[in-house]
Amino acid sequence: MSKFKKIKTGIEGLVIIEPTVFGDQRGFFMESYNKREFDKIGLNAEFVQDNHSRSKKAVLRGLHFQAKYPQGKLVRVTRGSVWDVAVDLREGSSTFGKWYGVLLSEENKKIFYIPEGFAHGFLTLEDGTEFQYKCTDFYYPEYEAGIKWDDTDIGIEWPFERHGLNREELIISEKDAELPGLREYFWKK
């Protein structure tokens, strides 16, 4: 029996992972990654870089990817919560342009595996949210790319109202606000 349960999302390769959590009156213990156990559930990625961010409530980051040297990501929240989204950008994929979103929180301890070839973004739902992720390749700023978070061709359903947020209060970097849409990015490519 594996220490991790793999849940399919309907998009090939994109999965949610539920770790086994051991808890008692002291708190809890869990493995967030174990190569042997991940191999057992068919996730054979090799990770080379770990990242950690903290954000206040209503920060929207993304949708990011690397145009060259794509990164697979193993993402989780260790404090607070996010609505995490991946968009399939694999040319020739039957689910190209499709998105999937999942609530990741310190309470549910879910882990989201996003393979190479996806754009990734998230919306923080609480102040002081801490987000950690492993990457399958290094960060190359010269190949940084992205797709606009509210592109109508993708149609992501961000859960603003459900979490007491509205579009006007979102905190988005200037760079992310100027990203192209899906068609524009692939048209100019």
Secondary structure, 3 states (H helix, E strand, C coil): CCCEEEEECCCCCCEEEEECEEEECCEEEECCCCHHHHHHCCCCCCCCEEEEEEECCCEEEEEEEECCCCCCEEEEEEECEEEEEEEECCCCCCCCCCEEEEEEECCCCCEEEECCCEEEEEEECCCCEEEEEEECCCCCHHHEEECCCCCCCCCCCCCCHHHCCCHHHCECCHHHHCCCCHHHHHHHC
